[in-house]
Amino acid sequence: MKIINLGEKDSVLNSFIAEIRDHNQQKDSMRFRRNLERIGEVFAYEISKTLRYSSKDVTTPLGIAKCSTSDDNLVIASIMRAGLPLHNGILCFFDKAQNAFIAAYRKYGKDNKFTIQIEYASSPSVEGKVLILADTMLATGSSVVLTYNRLCESGKPAHTHLVCPIASTEGIEYLSKHIPHKNTTLWVGAIDEELTIKSYIVPGLGDAGDLAYGSKL
């Protein structure tokens, strides 16, 4: 699996990530969602450089222009609910893509142990397509792996881009062991070393779903 950390180079992406981490900025949920959308746009632009392109004739009011446009069929998938703003940002750049949505959550038992439950999945076939799977946080990696496997029940993607703005080292190691290395790219904006006993990333940013859409029961 190829790992690309965009946060290693100075760019406006790091400013967006700094804002979603900042507990004072997090008080503005609309700003938090918009920053996630902008982060999605940055990742989408970088992913666009990896796609296949060909030259096509485009008719203008004054003649014919040669334009290079992508030939790939894309499916953008996100894990609800934290992944929705990120999904919207990616979709702004790939507006012709098909879309998939997965409802997954942690079900806690004793001693802070949990399993990932997938309640709902809506997806087109990913067979032979470029799959972009987005989730704001990559903590243990379990939800991403389960979601990837569920999506692949409809076919095998030609390439998979995993977009996780903030990732833990443990989550990256888990993906490396459980997702095929060939034709898979993991895109991150920051890598944090620590997970708490409840598997929250430190320093991380907290619960992205709550920050974007309000607290849950």
VMD Tcl script that draws the C-alpha trace (Angstrom):
set ca {
  {0.00 0.00 0.00}
  {1.39 3.37 -1.02}
  {1.15 6.01 1.74}
  {1.14 9.72 0.84}
  {1.26 12.22 3.71}
  {0.40 15.62 2.24}
  {1.04 17.25 5.62}
  {4.78 16.64 5.27}
  {4.98 19.54 2.82}
  {3.91 23.08 3.65}
  {0.61 23.99 2.01}
  {-2.77 25.50 2.86}
  {-3.90 21.98 3.81}
  {-1.97 22.27 7.06}
  {-3.88 25.44 7.94}
  {-7.20 23.64 7.44}
  {-6.04 20.73 9.62}
  {-4.83 23.13 12.30}
  {-8.29 24.72 12.41}
  {-10.21 21.43 12.74}
  {-7.87 20.46 15.60}
  {-8.21 23.80 17.44}
  {-10.73 23.43 20.29}
  {-11.66 27.12 20.02}
  {-12.34 26.88 16.29}
  {-14.32 23.69 16.87}
  {-17.04 25.69 18.62}
  {-18.18 26.83 15.17}
  {-19.64 23.64 13.65}
  {-20.26 25.29 10.28}
  {-16.59 26.31 10.09}
  {-15.58 22.78 11.10}
  {-17.68 21.25 8.30}
  {-16.40 23.74 5.74}
  {-12.79 23.01 6.67}
  {-13.42 19.29 6.18}
  {-14.92 20.07 2.78}
  {-11.86 22.13 1.84}
  {-9.60 19.31 3.00}
  {-11.59 16.96 0.75}
  {-11.07 19.35 -2.16}
  {-7.30 19.36 -1.62}
  {-7.14 15.56 -1.56}
  {-9.38 15.35 -4.63}
  {-7.05 17.63 -6.58}
  {-4.02 15.52 -5.65}
  {-5.85 12.29 -6.53}
  {-6.85 13.80 -9.90}
  {-3.16 13.81 -10.87}
  {-3.11 9.99 -10.68}
  {-6.06 9.34 -13.01}
  {-6.00 8.35 -16.69}
  {-6.51 11.14 -19.23}
  {-7.03 11.45 -22.97}
  {-7.38 14.35 -25.38}
  {-10.89 15.27 -26.53}
  {-12.34 17.86 -28.89}
  {-14.48 20.51 -27.22}
  {-16.55 22.88 -29.33}
  {-16.30 26.52 -28.26}
  {-18.27 29.46 -29.76}
  {-15.24 30.16 -31.95}
  {-13.82 26.78 -32.85}
  {-12.52 23.44 -31.56}
  {-10.27 23.13 -28.49}
  {-8.19 20.11 -27.56}
  {-8.78 19.32 -23.88}
  {-7.33 16.57 -21.70}
  {-10.00 15.02 -19.49}
  {-10.13 11.97 -17.25}
  {-11.42 8.64 -18.56}
  {-11.80 6.89 -15.18}
  {-15.13 5.93 -13.66}
  {-15.13 6.95 -10.00}
  {-17.07 5.89 -6.93}
  {-16.78 8.13 -3.86}
  {-17.65 6.32 -0.62}
  {-17.81 7.72 2.89}
  {-18.47 6.40 6.36}
  {-21.36 8.26 7.98}
  {-21.56 10.59 9.63}
  {-18.09 12.07 10.15}
  {-17.11 11.41 6.54}
  {-19.95 13.39 4.96}
  {-18.30 16.86 4.80}
  {-15.12 15.27 3.46}
  {-17.24 13.42 0.88}
  {-18.84 16.69 -0.24}
  {-15.44 18.28 -0.78}
  {-14.22 15.39 -2.94}
  {-17.50 15.38 -4.88}
  {-17.06 19.09 -5.70}
  {-14.05 18.11 -7.84}
  {-15.38 14.79 -9.15}
  {-18.97 15.86 -9.76}
  {-19.67 13.05 -12.24}
  {-18.67 10.31 -9.79}
  {-21.07 7.75 -8.41}
  {-21.54 7.73 -4.66}
  {-21.70 5.20 -1.82}
  {-22.60 5.66 1.84}
  {-21.90 3.33 4.74}
  {-23.34 3.65 8.25}
  {-20.80 2.21 10.71}
  {-20.36 2.74 14.43}
  {-18.52 1.43 17.47}
  {-20.51 -0.88 19.76}
  {-18.81 -0.87 23.16}
  {-18.79 -3.79 25.56}
  {-16.83 -4.36 28.74}
  {-13.39 -2.86 29.47}
  {-13.77 -0.27 26.67}
  {-13.61 -3.00 24.05}
  {-15.75 -2.53 20.98}
  {-16.75 -4.05 17.68}
  {-17.59 -2.16 14.48}
  {-21.20 -2.52 13.40}
  {-22.31 -1.77 9.85}
  {-26.02 -1.02 9.79}
  {-26.53 0.30 6.27}
  {-24.73 0.34 2.94}
  {-25.80 1.99 -0.29}
  {-23.37 1.57 -3.16}
  {-23.13 1.03 -6.90}
  {-20.81 -1.66 -8.20}
  {-17.13 -0.77 -7.82}
  {-16.01 -3.37 -10.36}
  {-13.20 -1.94 -12.51}
  {-13.72 1.59 -11.13}
  {-11.57 3.95 -9.12}
  {-12.82 3.82 -5.52}
  {-12.25 6.78 -3.19}
  {-13.10 5.79 0.39}
  {-13.12 8.74 2.78}
  {-13.26 8.96 6.57}
  {-12.07 11.89 8.65}
  {-10.22 9.82 11.26}
  {-8.24 6.60 10.91}
  {-7.95 5.29 14.48}
  {-7.81 1.49 14.71}
  {-8.55 1.04 11.00}
  {-11.31 -1.51 11.66}
  {-14.18 0.52 10.21}
  {-12.26 1.32 7.02}
  {-11.38 -2.35 6.47}
  {-14.95 -3.54 7.08}
  {-16.33 -0.82 4.79}
  {-13.82 -1.66 2.07}
  {-14.77 -5.34 2.25}
  {-18.48 -4.50 2.08}
  {-17.96 -2.30 -0.99}
  {-15.90 -5.00 -2.69}
  {-18.80 -7.44 -2.44}
  {-20.02 -5.79 -5.65}
  {-16.71 -6.22 -7.49}
  {-13.02 -5.42 -7.45}
  {-11.99 -1.78 -7.97}
  {-9.23 -0.96 -10.43}
  {-7.62 1.24 -7.78}
  {-8.57 2.31 -4.26}
  {-7.73 5.67 -2.72}
  {-8.24 5.81 1.05}
  {-8.58 9.41 2.26}
  {-8.07 9.88 6.01}
  {-6.94 13.42 6.96}
  {-5.84 12.40 10.47}
  {-4.47 8.90 10.99}
  {-2.82 6.92 13.78}
  {0.25 4.79 13.24}
  {-1.68 1.79 14.59}
  {-4.48 2.34 12.08}
  {-2.02 2.55 9.20}
  {-0.37 -0.70 10.30}
  {-3.79 -2.38 10.49}
  {-4.69 -1.28 6.95}
  {-1.34 -2.53 5.69}
  {-2.17 -5.99 7.03}
  {-5.83 -6.22 5.98}
  {-6.21 -4.33 2.69}
  {-4.48 -5.51 -0.51}
  {-1.23 -3.62 -1.09}
  {-1.55 -3.67 -4.87}
  {-3.52 -0.79 -6.40}
  {-4.19 0.89 -3.04}
  {-3.10 4.38 -1.96}
  {-3.60 5.85 1.51}
  {-3.76 9.65 1.61}
  {-3.29 11.37 4.97}
  {-2.72 14.92 6.19}
  {-1.25 14.12 9.61}
  {-0.10 11.00 11.46}
  {-0.47 10.85 15.26}
  {1.32 8.26 17.37}
  {-1.03 7.66 20.31}
  {-4.39 5.95 20.83}
  {-6.21 6.15 24.16}
  {-7.70 3.13 25.94}
  {-10.94 3.93 24.09}
  {-9.02 4.08 20.77}
  {-9.26 7.83 20.29}
  {-6.37 9.47 18.45}
  {-4.08 11.75 20.49}
  {-3.72 14.65 19.88}
  {-6.32 14.00 17.17}
  {-9.28 16.36 17.25}
  {-12.04 14.64 19.24}
  {-15.25 13.18 17.82}
  {-15.50 14.51 14.26}
  {-19.13 13.46 13.87}
  {-20.19 15.33 17.01}
  {-18.17 18.40 16.05}
  {-19.76 18.52 12.60}
  {-23.36 17.62 13.45}
  {-23.88 17.79 17.21}
  {-23.72 15.25 20.03}
  {-25.51 11.91 19.79}
  {-27.24 9.66 22.31}
}
mol new
graphics top color blue
foreach p $ca { graphics top sphere $p radius 0.5 }
foreach p [lrange $ca 0 end-1] q [lrange $ca 1 end] { graphics top cylinder $p $q radius 0.2 }
display resetview
